[in-house]
Amino acid sequence: MTRREFVQAAGATAAAVAGAGVELARAATNANEICRMDAVTLAQKIRRKELSPVEVTDAVLARMEKLNPLIGAFCTPTPDLARQQAKQVEAAIVAGKPVGPLAGVPIGIKDLVETKGIKTTSGSILYKDYIPTEDDVAVERLKNAGAIILGKTNVPELGFSGASYNMIFPPTKNPWNLDRTAGGSSSGSGAAAAAGIGPFALGGDAGGSIRIPASINGLYGLKGSMGRVPLYPSTKDETAPGVSGWESLAHSGPLSRTVADAALMMSVIAGADDRDRRTFPNTIDWVNVPKSGIKGLKVAFTEDWGYQAVDPEVRSLCSQAAKVFQSDLGCEVEAASPWNENYSALFFTLALADNDLRGLRELVKKYKNRMMPHLVDAINGRMTDEQITDAVMTRKKVANQSWRFMRKYDLLLTPTIAVPAFAQGIQGPETIEGKKVSSPFEWIAFTYHFNLTGQPAASVPVGFTKDGLPVGLQIVGRHLDDVTVLKASYAFEMARPWKDKWPPILPSMNL
């Protein structure tokens, strides 16, 4: 259905159609322009009958067809379902029926998130043929809001990595440089949004897995407070043991090109649900969070926690961004850190303890030669009861250190990750800042703390390295203070806008 036909079918007069404006008529026939629109704009234009949901979906699917073979963002595309949903939304609008706030807006769903009737592999041979019988709560809410499901976005195996490859699908490549990682574990969600295959995507974050690909792909990524967005069900297979749960660490949330788009998604997916005992009622008017600025806030900034190796360009770009909070946004910024020791070992202990290790070990016996070696080693590793207890007690210590620190500050700023995007096929760089690191996961040293504490945290783009790779700054709020994180994100976006910066691969392909 063309834009003219859509408007006429929705009841507009011929004069109204003819006078609607050259710009909108051109937008309706320009697929690239549609793909560059943010979610808020698309939702508004569809509700105003200026764009057809079918037209929007066709434009995004055409881009997917061109780009996905190159970047591998979607492991299970669902074009037929997307077109069917778009036609249903269009019919409802034409009939004058009420539609949801995301009516006609395309979205990708992370492959660790369950989708009824759509294969959900979790990037693993363990679940390569698993088709859930129910939707995750967030997916259920997105569908009820009228969002168009484009398919499942690729992930590292079971989410146990910040890199962007597994052993059952082609790797997800960074749209800014196809030789580099797209981050993880919301790998495909980040690559899809960065390349304009949908204005935003649903991600998940149990140790940084929204914020990491946001930083690496030049996007905004928001991890709300623990319990803000329900988590149910966990990835599972009813016919075999093994559950990837992450219950005490995981959060669902948006990867988007703008802060407003992330707020729009949160307005749909946030709020209590009896299927997740940790959730609480939504009290935030996400789309109308005041954009009054953050002048006068007291802000802490650390480049490195006081001990972490950080790439020099990342240090420089994040330090410059922290200065913007003082010079442009009127905050009081000072160097300070809540921690001076590395807690990564306790995080990985808790991450494993959050899962059904008994079941996973049974599956590993059968499939270990077709699984990622680092994951097999982790699952088969033995933890003593003292190690688990020590991890639980240290988590309490981390949380106590955090709230005491945050009583002095409204916000904490850090690099989102310690390095720009690195080469494909590895879990992380062997050296950072010229120093050999003790673990391939040291580059994610800034994100996992806030899965332990449950604090809200976001990543905002702050610029590019000399090689043209995006870098992100992490903005962390006090306990349950998602609003201040969102306001700070808005303020920084207005001071240093990023949404019109696109990967060079797009113009090279006339996209």
N, C-alpha and C positions, 0 to 999 in steps of 0.2 A: 504494500500500500504506500503510495507516495504521500508526501506531506500534504499536498493539496487535497487528495482523496480523503486523507485522515481527518483534516479539518472539516471538510464538507460533510463527511459521514457523522461527525460529532455534532453537526447541527449549525455550523456557521453559515452565514449568507455568502453568496458569491462575491459581493462587494467587500466583505470582511476578509475573505481569502485573498482577493486581489490586492488589498491594501495592507496586508500584514507585514510587508517590508521585504526588500530585496535580500537583505542580509540573512534573514531566517530562511527564506526560500533557498538561498544558496547553501545554507547549512544543512538543509534537508537532503541535498543531493551530493554533498561533499563528505565522503566517508571518513577521510582523514581528519577533517574538522570535528566530526562527531567523536572520533576516538581521542581527540585532545581535550574534550570537554570534561570538567570535573563532575563528580556525582551530583553535587548540589544543583549545578546548571542543568544537567540531563534530567534530573527529577522534576525541576521546575518547568522545563520546556515540554516534557511529556504531559505533565498535569495540565498545562495551559493549551495542550493540543497543537503545539508548534512543531513537535517531532513525534513521529510514530514509533512505538516500542519495537515494532518489527523492523523498521528502518535502522534504528539504533543497534539492535541485535545483529542484523545482517552486516552492518559496518564493522562491528567488533569481531564477528566470526570471520569476516574476510581478512582482517588483520591477523587473526590467530592462524589462519590457513597459511599466510605468507611467513609469519615470524616464528611460529612454534617449532617448525623443523630446525630452525637455527638455534633457538635459545632453550627449548625443552621446558618451558614454564608449566605446561599442562601435561600431566601423565595420562589422564583420562578425560579428554574433551567430551562434552555432551551437546553437540550442536543441534541435534534433533529435539532434545528436551528444551533447550534454550528457545528455539523457534516456536515450539508449542506453548511454552509459558508466555512468550511475547505476544502471541496471537490471543491468548486468554486475557492478558492485561489490556490489550488494545480493544478487544470486544467489550470489556467492562467499561472502559472509558467512553467508547462510542455509545453504549447503552445508558450512560449517565450514572453508573453505579459507583459507590465510593471505592477508592483504591488506597493502598498503603503509601507511606512516605517514600518508599523505594520503588514504586511502580515503574517497571520498564527499565530499571538500571541494572546493567550486567555486573556480575561478580564472580570471582573464582574462589573456590573453597579448598583449603589446605587438606592434603590427603591423609592427615592424621585425624581429621574431623569426620565423624560418621554422617553419611548421606543415604537416606532410604532409597534403595533400588539402584544406587550408583556404586560401582566398585570402589572400595576404600582399602588400599593395599598397605598403607603406612610405609611404603618404599621397601617392602620386605617380601622375600619368598614365603615367609610364614603366612602372609595374608594376601598373596597375589590374586586369589580368586574370591576373596571375601566380599560379599554384597550385604550391607546392613539391612535390617528390617525396620529400622527407625532412624529418624534424623536426630542429630545433636540438637540441643535446645537452641543454640545460636542459629543453626541452619533453619530450624523450624520457624524461628522468629523472622529471619531474613525472607523466607518464602512467603510468610503471612503478610509481610510488608510490601510484597510485589516484586522483589528482586529476581533477576533472571540468572539462573545458575549456568555458567559457561562450562563448568567441569571441575575436576580435581587437580590441584596444583602439586607439583612434585616436592618430595621431601627426602632427606637422608634417612637411612634405615631406622625405623621406630623413633625417629627424632633425636637419636643419640649422637648428634654432631652439629657443628656450626657450618659445615661445608655443604656442598650442593650436589652430591652424587650418591647413588646407591647401586645395587647390583641387578636390578630388574628393569630399569628404564635408562634412556640416555641421560647424561648429566644436564642439570640446569646451568646455563651459561649466563654470565653477567652481560646485560645489554650494552653496558658502557665499554666493555672489552670482552670479547667472546672467549679469550684465553683465560679469563679469571673466574673465580668462584662467584656465585650469586648469594653466598651466605646460607644460613639455615637456622633452625630447621624449616622455617617458612620460605624455603628457597623459591619455589615456583610462584608463590604469591607475590614475593618481592619483584621477581623478574617480570611477571605479567603486568603489574601496575606500572613499573618503570617503562615498559615498552608500549603502554597504552592499550593492552588487551584487557579492557575493562578499566574503569576509573579507580577502582580499589579492589582489595581482596581480603578475605578472612584469613588471619594467621593464628598461630598459637605460640605461647611463650612460657616455657618452664625453666629457662635459664638464660633467656635473652633472645629467644627464637622469633620474636617480632622485631625487636630493636636491632638485632644484628643485620638481617637483610635490609632493613630500612636504611641503616648507615651505608651498607655496601652498594645499594642500588639508588641512592639519592632520593629517598622517600621519607615521609613522616610515618612513624610507627608508634602506637600507643598501647601500653600494657596498663590497664586500669588496676585498681586496688583488688587484692584477693577477695573473691566473692562478689565482685561487681557484675561479672558475666557468668551465668551458670555453665557448668561443665558436666554434661551427661549426654550419651554414655561414653565411656572410655572405649578406645579401639579394642575390639574383642572378636573372638571367633567361638561361637557357641559349640562347635563340634570338636574343638581341640583346646588344650590348655594354653595359657599364655595371655597376659593382659598388659598393655602399655598404658599405665594409668596416670602417673605424675600428679596424683590427686592433691597433694599438699603443696605443689609447686606451680602448677600450670594455670595459665590464663588464656582466654580467647580475646582477640581484638583485631583492629584494622591496620592494614598497610595501605597508605593512600598518598595521593599527590598533594593534598592540602589538609590543613588542620580541620577546616570546616567539614570536609568529607569524612574524616575520622569521627568527628562529633556526630554527624548524621548517622553513621553506622552504630555508634554507641547508643544513640537514642532508641534504636530498635532492639539491640541485643542485651542491654543492661537490665538488671532487675531480678528480684528473687524468683526462685522456682523450687518446688518441693522435691524435685529430683536431685538437687544439689544442696545438701544441708549447710553448706558454708555461705550460701548467698543471702543477700539482704535486699530490702526494697530499694528501688531507684528513687532518689530524691533530687536528682540533677536534671535541669532543663538543658540538655546537652546542646541543642542547636541555638539556644539563646543565652549561652554563657556570656556574661558581659565582656566586651572587648575594650574595657576602660583602661587597659594598661596595667603595669605592675610597679609603677613608681613607688619607691620607698621600701620595697621588700629587701630583706636581708638574705644574701645569697652566698653560699660557700662554693668554691671551685677548687678541684684538685686535678692536676694533670696526670697523676700516676699513683694515687693512694699513698705516696711516699716510698713505694718499693717496686712498682711495676715498670718493666721496660715498655716504652711507647715509641712508635715510629716518629721521627722528628717532624715530618710534615703534619701528622695527626696532632702532635703537641702544639705546633704553631697555629694551625687552623682552629683548634678548640680554644686555645688561649685568646686568639683574636675574637672568637665568638663570645667568650666570657666577658671581654671588655665591652662588647656591644650592650650587655645587660647593664653596665654601669654608665657608659657614655651616652647611649641612645635611649635606654629604657628607664633610666633613673633609679636603678637598684644600688644597694650598697654591697659590693662584691669583695670578698676576702678569701685568701687561700686557707683552706682547712679541709681536713679529712676525718671521717668517723673511725677509720680503721688504719692500722699500721702493720697488719699481718695477713697472710694469705690463707683464706678459708676454703679454697677450691676442693681440697680433699674431702672435707665434710659435705660439701654440696654433692659431689659425685656419689658418696656413700648414701645420702638421702635419696638421690635420684634413683638409684638401684633398689633401695629398700621400698620405694613407692610402687614398685612393680611386682608382678607375680613371678618371682625368680624361680620358684619350683616348676611352674609351667613352662617358662621360657627355657630353662635348662633341659627339659624334656624335648622341646622343639629343636634346640641347638644340636642335640645328639644326632638328630635326623638331617638337619639342613646346614650344619656349620660350614661346609665347603662352599655354600652359596650365600653366605652372609658376610658382612663386613668384619674383617679380622679384629679390629679394635672393639667391636660390639661383642663378638664371641668371647674375647678375653675378659671383658667386663662382666658378662653374664656368668661365666664360669669361675670368676674370681670368688674367693671365699672371704666373708666378713665375719669377724668374731662378734659376740654379743657386746663386748666392751667397745669395739669400734662403732657399732650402731648407737649404743648409748652415748658414747662420746660425741657423735655427730648430733644427736638430738639435744644434748646439753649445750654444745657449742652454738647450735642454731639459736637457742635462747639468749646466749651471750651476744651474738650478732644483733638480734632484735633489740636487746637492751641498750647496746652501744648506739644503735641507730636512733632510737627515740630520744635518748639523752642528747645526742648531737643535734637532732632536728628541732629540739626545743629552742635552740639558739638561732636557727635559720629557717626561713620559709621555703627555700629551695636548695638543692645540691646539684651542681653541674660537674660532669665528668666527660671524657671521651666516651663514646658509646662502645667502641672496640679499640684495641691498641694498634691496629694496622689497617691500611686500605685493603681492598680485595687482592687476594694472593692467587697463585696458580691453581688451576683445576687439578683434581686427583690427589690432593693431600689434605690432612686434617687441620694443618696450620703451619706457619713458617717455623723453621728450625732456629732462626735468629731474629731478634727484634732489637733495633737500635744498636746493631753491631754486637749484641750479646747472645750467646747460645742460651736458649730457654730450656727449662727442665721438662716441659710438657708441650705437646703440640696444641694444647688447648689454652695456653697462657694468654693468647690474644683476646679471649673473651672474659678477661679478669674484671671487667667493670659492670657486668650485667646480672650475674647470678645472685648477688647479695639481695636484690629487691624481689626475687622470687622467694628467698628465705624469709624476708620480713613482710612481704605482701604489699609493700608501698607502691603507689602509682609511679610509673616512669615512662618517659617518651624519648624518642630519638628524632632530632631535627637536622636537616642537611645544613652544613656550614661552609661548604666549598669543595674544591677539587685539588688533588695533588697535581704536580707538574705533568704527570702522565694522564691526567684527565679522569682520575678515579674519585668517586664521591667519598666524603668524610662526614660523619655524624657526631653531634653533641647530645649527650644524655641529660635530660631534665628530670629530676626526682623530687617528689613532693612528700609532705608529711603523711602520716597514717590517715587514709581515707580522703586526703585532700586532692582528689582528681581535678577539681575545679581550678586550683591554682596552677597545676601542671598545664592544663588546657589554656588558661589565660596567658601563661608565660610562652607557650608554644605559639599562640596567635600573635603575641607581641613581637616575638622574634621573627616570625614569618613576615609580618608587615615591615619590620626593619630591614630584613635581608631576604626578600622573596626568592623562591626557588621553583615555583610550579611550572614556569615556562622554559625550564632547562630540560632538554630531551637528549637521550643517547644519540651519538652520531650515526649509529646504524640506521636510524629512521630516515633521515633525509637521503642517505645513500641508496635507500630502497624506495624513494618517492613516497614516504609515509610521514 
